[in-house]
Amino acid sequence: MHEPAPVNSGDGTRSYTSMLEREAEHLGGALLVPRPMAVGVVRRGRSLAAAAAEIGVSEQMLQYRIQVTGARR
């Protein structure tokens, strides 16, 4: 977990670091496709296209979550 930081850098531009961006990307994916959902897609043998459409995410996001959660193990 990171320390709280100001949203703006003082000159009106957005302040961020690559670490914060990676954390946000991970959290976003986890909220969109939780591990139990990724495991369920794999266990049911559904196609990525059909499952992604039903869940409301891109095929790329679903594939990413299946990989990072170890859902195929």
C-alpha positions in Angstrom: 0.0 0.0 0.0 1.3 3.5 -0.8 1.3 6.6 1.2 -1.4 9.1 0.5 -0.3 11.8 -2.0 -1.9 14.9 -3.4 -3.9 14.5 -6.6 -2.5 17.6 -8.2 1.1 18.6 -8.4 0.4 22.2 -7.5 0.5 23.6 -11.0 -2.9 22.0 -11.9 -1.5 18.9 -13.5 -2.1 15.4 -12.3 0.5 13.9 -10.0 1.2 10.1 -10.2 4.0 7.5 -10.2 4.3 4.4 -12.3 3.9 2.3 -9.0 0.5 4.0 -8.4 -0.6 3.3 -11.9 0.3 -0.4 -11.6 -1.6 -0.6 -8.3 -4.6 1.1 -9.9 -4.5 -1.3 -13.0 -4.3 -4.3 -10.7 -7.2 -3.1 -8.5 -9.3 -2.3 -11.5 -8.8 -5.7 -13.0 -9.5 -7.4 -9.7 -12.8 -5.5 -9.3 -13.9 -6.2 -12.8 -13.0 -9.9 -12.8 -12.5 -11.3 -9.3 -10.5 -14.6 -9.1 -13.7 -16.8 -8.5 -15.2 -15.4 -11.7 -12.0 -16.1 -13.7 -11.9 -19.7 -12.2 -15.6 -20.2 -13.1 -14.9 -19.1 -16.7 -12.1 -21.7 -17.0 -14.0 -24.5 -15.3 -17.1 -24.0 -17.5 -14.9 -24.1 -20.6 -16.5 -21.0 -22.0 -14.9 -19.1 -24.9 -13.1 -15.9 -24.0 -15.4 -14.0 -26.4 -18.6 -15.3 -24.9 -17.5 -14.9 -21.2 -16.1 -11.5 -21.8 -19.3 -10.3 -23.5 -21.4 -11.6 -20.6 -19.2 -10.1 -17.9 -18.8 -6.8 -19.8 -15.0 -6.7 -20.1 -12.7 -7.0 -23.1 -11.3 -10.4 -24.0 -7.8 -9.0 -23.2 -8.8 -8.1 -19.7 -10.4 -11.5 -19.1 -7.3 -13.3 -20.5 -5.1 -11.1 -18.2 -7.1 -11.9 -15.1 -7.2 -15.7 -15.9 -3.4 -15.5 -16.2 -2.6 -13.5 -13.1 -5.1 -15.3 -10.9 -3.8 -18.8 -11.9 -7.3 -19.7 -12.8 -6.1 -22.5 -15.2 -4.2 -24.3 -12.4 
